[in-house]
Amino acid sequence: MNAQAAILYEVKKPVVFEDVEVLEPGPHEVLVKWTANGVCHSDYHLITGDSPHPLPVVLGHEAAGVVQKVGAGVETVQAGDHVCSSYIPSCGRCWYCIGGQPTMCALRDKPRWFMHDGTSRLRTRSGRSLHHYLQVAGYATHTVLPEQSVIPIRKDAPLDVVCLVSCGVLAGAGPVFNRAKVQPGASVAVWGCGGVGLNTIQMAKLMGAGKIIAVDVMKQKLDWAQEFGATHAVDASKEDPVASVHALSGTAGVDYAFELVGTQKTMEQAFNATHRGGMCVVVGVSPAGTRLSIDPGMLLQQRVLTGTSFGGGHQRTDVPMLIDLYMSGKYKLDEMITRRVPLTQLNEAFDLMLAGEVKRSVVVYD
C-alpha cells in the first residue's frame, strides 16, 4: 500500500515529503494508520546530527493511531484497536523486563531502525529501503511496527491529543513517580519548561510537591510553567539559577531536581541545586559525546545523579494510566497543544519548537 512520509535524507537539511510503499506486516508485526504524531526535539537531534543515525529515515516516535492489519502470531492487538506507539519496546521475557525494568528491555541492544528481522517495511517509489526511527516512523500516514512497539489504549480517547503520551508526557511525568518518587511536601526544581518539562511540573503538583521551582531562559515558558503548577520561576538568563534555587528552597537545595534540556551546563546546574541527600534526574537528551564535570565529594554526601528514558517505569501500563487521568479531568493534555499542523508543515513546526513559541505541536493526518 502507499503512504505519505517525512524522510530525512541528509543531516542539516529539511525533511522531504514523499509517497512511499508500505510492505505487508510480517510475523509479530502490526500495520497501523497513524492519526497524529507530536513534534518532539528528539527527532530534531537526527536532523542536526547530534544523534547519529543511518539514513534515509522516516522520523516520528510520538504517535497514536488505529491498527489496520496484524501479522501471524500477534496476540496483544487486533485490527480496529486504538494504540499509542512505544519507542522503547518491551519483550516481557528478558531479565530487565522480568526484573521490573521494561524500559531497559534487551531489545534496546538491537538496531532499532528496522524490524526485528533486520529488514524495512518502508521503501521509496524507486525501491530504496527506508529506516524506521525507533521502529515507529510516526511521520508517515501508515507504517509497520513490531508488536512490542504498540500499546493498546481506550477507544474513547482523542488520538490527536493522547499521542503526546507516547513520548513527551510519559518522559516528563514518569520520572516524578517512577524514579524520584516525589513525596508530598517535597521541594522540586525543573530545568527546562517546554513540552516535556511542563509534564514534570504538573505531575510534581499531582504528587503533592510543596515547592515547584521552574527554571528556564524564556519568559513565556516560565509563564506556562506557572499555569501547569510551578510555585516559583527562575529566569536563568538573568540570575544564577543554582543560587536562586538554593535561596528559594530554604534548605540549601531542593529534594529533587529534574533536567530536561540536555546540555552539560544545565545538567551540572540541576545536580548542584540539590541538597545533601537530594536527587537529580536527567531526562534531557544530550548530543553524542557530552561529558559532565561534577565534584565527587557531592556523591559522598549521598546526592544521587540518575536518569530515565520513557518515564523509567512500565510503559505498557503507564501510558494507559496517564490517558485515564486525562480522561477523568485530572491531567492537562489539551492545554499542552499549541498548534495542529499537516505533515507538510513539519519543518515549520520544528522552527517554532526551536524558537520556544509552542508547548507542543501535533502533526495530524487526514
C-alpha positions in Angstrom: 0.0 0.0 0.0 1.0 3.6 -0.4 1.6 6.2 2.4 3.0 9.7 2.7 6.0 10.1 4.8 8.6 12.7 6.1 12.0 11.5 5.2 15.4 12.7 6.3 18.0 12.1 3.6 20.8 14.3 4.8 21.7 15.9 8.2 21.4 19.7 8.5 18.8 19.6 5.7 15.0 19.8 5.9 12.9 16.7 5.8 11.2 16.0 2.5 7.7 14.6 1.9 7.2 11.7 -0.4 4.8 8.9 -1.3 6.3 5.6 0.0 5.4 2.0 -0.3 4.4 0.2 2.9 5.0 -3.6 2.8 2.8 -6.2 4.5 3.4 -6.9 8.2 5.4 -10.0 8.9 5.1 -12.3 11.9 4.6 -10.5 15.2 4.2 -7.2 13.3 1.4 -4.7 13.1 0.3 -2.3 10.4 -1.0 1.0 11.8 -2.7 4.0 10.3 -1.5 6.9 12.3 -3.9 9.7 13.3 -1.4 12.1 14.8 2.3 12.4 15.9 3.7 15.0 18.3 6.6 17.2 17.3 9.5 16.3 19.6 13.0 17.6 19.9 14.4 14.0 19.8 13.6 13.8 16.1 15.3 17.1 15.5 18.6 15.7 17.1 18.8 13.5 14.0 18.4 16.5 11.7 21.3 18.3 13.4 23.4 15.2 13.5 23.6 15.4 17.3 22.1 11.9 17.4 23.9 9.9 14.6 21.5 7.6 12.7 21.5 5.6 9.5 19.9 7.5 6.6 17.4 7.8 4.9 15.0 7.6 7.8 11.3 8.2 8.4 11.2 10.3 11.6 8.5 10.4 14.3 8.1 8.4 17.5 5.2 10.1 19.5 2.3 8.7 17.6 -1.3 7.3 18.1 -3.5 5.6 15.5 -5.6 2.6 14.6 -4.4 -0.9 13.8 -5.2 -1.9 10.2 -3.8 -5.4 10.0 -1.7 -7.8 12.1 0.9 -10.4 11.1 1.0 -14.0 12.1 1.4 -14.7 15.8 0.2 -11.2 17.0 -1.7 -11.7 20.3 -1.9 -8.3 22.0 -3.8 -6.2 19.4 -6.1 -6.8 16.5 -7.5 -4.7 13.6 -9.5 -1.8 14.8 -7.7 -1.4 18.1 -6.5 2.1 19.1 -2.8 2.2 20.0 -0.1 4.5 21.1 3.5 3.9 19.9 6.1 2.7 22.3 9.5 4.0 21.1 11.1 1.6 23.6 9.8 -1.9 23.1 9.2 -4.3 25.9 9.5 -8.1 25.2 8.3 -9.2 28.7 10.8 -12.0 28.7 14.3 -10.6 29.2 15.9 -10.2 32.7 15.2 -6.4 32.5 11.5 -6.9 31.9 11.2 -9.7 34.4 13.1 -7.7 36.9 10.6 -4.8 36.6 12.6 -2.5 34.3 10.8 -2.9 30.9 12.1 0.5 29.6 15.6 -1.1 29.8 14.4 -4.1 27.7 17.1 -6.2 26.0 15.5 -5.3 22.6 17.2 -1.9 23.0 20.5 -3.7 22.3 19.5 -4.5 18.8 19.4 -2.0 15.9 16.1 -0.1 16.3 15.7 1.3 12.7 14.4 -1.9 11.1 12.1 -4.7 12.2 13.5 -7.4 14.4 14.5 -9.5 11.4 16.8 -6.7 10.2 14.7 -5.5 7.2 12.5 -2.5 6.5 8.8 -2.3 5.8 9.0 1.1 4.1 10.6 1.9 0.8 10.7 4.7 -1.7 8.9 4.6 -5.0 12.3 3.7 -6.6 12.6 0.7 -4.3 15.1 2.1 -1.7 14.7 0.8 1.8 13.9 3.4 4.5 14.9 3.2 8.1 12.1 3.4 10.8 13.1 5.8 13.5 12.9 3.9 16.8 10.8 1.3 15.0 7.9 3.7 14.9 8.2 6.0 11.9 5.3 8.1 13.1 5.7 10.9 10.5 4.1 8.6 7.9 0.4 8.1 7.4 0.8 4.3 7.7 3.7 2.2 8.9 4.5 -1.3 10.2 5.8 -1.8 13.8 6.9 -4.8 15.9 4.0 -5.9 18.1 6.1 -4.8 21.1 6.1 -1.2 19.8 2.4 -0.6 20.1 0.4 -0.2 23.3 -3.4 -0.7 23.3 -5.4 2.2 24.7 -9.1 3.0 25.3 -11.1 3.8 22.1 -12.8 6.9 23.5 -9.6 8.9 24.0 -8.9 11.5 21.2 -5.9 10.2 19.3 -4.7 13.7 18.2 -4.3 14.5 21.9 -3.2 11.3 23.6 -0.4 10.8 21.0 1.6 13.1 23.3 1.7 10.4 26.0 3.8 8.2 23.7 6.8 10.4 24.5 6.7 13.9 25.9 4.1 13.3 28.6 5.4 10.0 30.0 9.0 11.1 29.5 8.3 14.2 31.7 5.8 12.8 34.2 7.2 9.3 34.7 10.5 10.3 36.4 8.5 12.0 39.1 6.5 9.0 40.2 8.8 6.2 38.9 12.4 7.3 39.6 12.3 10.1 42.1 9.0 9.0 43.8 8.4 12.6 44.9 6.9 12.8 48.3 4.1 15.2 49.4 5.5 18.5 50.6 8.8 17.9 48.8 10.8 20.7 47.0 11.3 20.3 43.3 13.2 22.2 40.7 12.7 21.7 36.9 15.3 22.8 34.4 13.6 23.3 31.0 9.9 24.2 30.8 9.0 23.1 27.3 6.7 20.3 26.3 8.4 17.7 28.5 9.2 19.9 31.5 5.6 21.0 31.8 4.6 17.4 32.4 7.3 17.1 35.1 5.8 20.2 36.7 2.2 19.1 36.6 3.0 15.6 37.8 5.0 17.0 40.7 2.0 19.1 41.6 -0.3 16.0 41.3 2.1 14.1 43.7 1.7 16.9 46.3 5.1 18.7 46.0 5.3 21.8 48.2 7.6 24.0 46.2 8.0 23.6 42.4 10.7 25.9 41.0 10.7 26.3 37.3 14.0 27.3 35.6 14.2 28.5 32.0 15.7 31.3 29.9 12.4 32.2 28.2 9.7 34.2 30.0 6.9 32.6 28.0 8.0 29.1 29.2 8.2 30.3 32.8 4.7 31.7 32.4 3.5 28.3 31.1 5.2 26.6 33.9 3.2 28.5 36.5 0.0 27.7 34.6 0.9 24.0 35.0 1.7 24.2 38.7 5.1 25.9 39.3 5.1 27.9 42.5 8.3 29.9 41.7 10.0 30.9 38.5 13.8 31.5 37.9 15.0 33.2 34.7 18.4 31.7 34.2 19.2 34.3 31.6 19.2 37.0 34.3 20.2 35.3 37.5 22.3 32.4 38.7 19.8 29.6 38.8 21.7 27.4 41.3 22.0 30.2 43.8 18.3 31.2 43.2 17.1 27.6 43.7 19.1 27.3 46.9 17.6 30.5 48.2 14.0 29.6 47.3 14.3 26.1 48.7 15.1 27.3 52.2 17.2 24.1 52.7 20.4 24.9 50.7 19.0 23.0 47.8 15.9 21.1 46.6 14.9 17.5 47.4 14.6 16.7 43.7 15.9 18.4 40.6 14.9 17.4 37.1 16.9 18.3 34.0 15.0 18.3 30.7 17.3 20.4 28.4 20.2 18.1 27.6 23.2 20.3 27.9 26.3 19.9 30.1 25.7 23.2 31.7 22.1 22.6 32.7 22.8 19.0 33.9 25.5 20.3 36.2 23.4 23.2 37.4 20.5 20.8 38.3 22.8 18.5 40.2 24.4 21.3 42.1 20.9 22.7 43.0 20.2 19.6 45.2 20.9 19.5 48.9 22.8 16.7 50.7 20.8 13.5 50.2 18.9 15.0 47.3 18.4 13.6 43.8 18.9 14.9 40.3 17.1 13.1 37.5 18.4 13.7 34.0 15.8 13.4 31.2 17.1 15.7 28.5 18.7 14.1 25.5 22.3 15.4 25.1 24.4 15.5 21.9 26.6 12.4 21.5 29.9 12.9 23.3 28.6 15.2 26.1 30.5 14.8 29.3 29.8 16.1 32.8 32.2 17.7 35.4 31.0 17.2 38.9 32.6 17.2 42.4 32.6 13.6 43.5 32.5 14.8 47.1 28.9 15.6 46.5 28.2 11.9 45.9 29.8 11.2 49.3 27.1 13.5 50.7 24.6 11.0 49.3 23.4 13.1 46.4 22.0 10.9 43.7 22.6 11.6 40.0 20.5 9.4 37.8 18.3 9.5 34.7 15.4 7.9 32.9 14.1 7.2 29.4 10.4 6.9 28.6 9.5 7.6 32.2 11.6 4.9 33.7 8.7 2.7 34.6 6.3 0.3 32.9 5.3 1.8 29.6 2.5 -0.7 28.8 0.6 0.3 32.0 1.9 3.9 32.5 0.6 5.1 29.1 -3.0 3.9 29.7 -2.9 5.2 33.2 -1.9 8.7 32.1 -4.6 8.6 29.5 -7.1 7.6 32.2 -6.0 10.6 34.3 -6.6 12.9 31.3 -10.0 11.4 30.5 -11.1 11.9 34.1 -10.1 15.6 34.1 -7.2 15.2 36.5 -4.3 15.7 34.0 -3.8 18.5 31.4 -3.2 17.4 27.8 -5.4 19.7 25.7 -3.6 22.6 27.2 -0.3 21.2 26.0 -1.1 21.6 22.4 -0.4 25.0 20.8 -0.7 24.1 17.2 -2.0 21.3 14.9 -0.4 21.1 11.5 -0.4 18.8 8.4 2.6 16.7 7.7 3.9 19.0 5.0 4.4 21.8 7.7 6.7 19.6 9.8 9.8 21.7 9.0 8.0 24.9 10.1 6.8 23.1 13.2 10.4 22.3 14.1 11.3 26.0 13.7 8.5 27.1 16.1 9.7 24.5 18.6 13.3 25.8 18.5 12.0 29.4 18.9 10.1 28.4 22.0 6.8 29.5 20.6 4.9 26.3 21.2 4.4 24.0 24.1 3.8 21.2 21.7 2.8 21.0 18.0 0.9 17.9 16.7 1.0 16.6 13.2 -2.5 15.5 12.3 -3.3 13.3 9.3 -6.5 13.4 7.3 
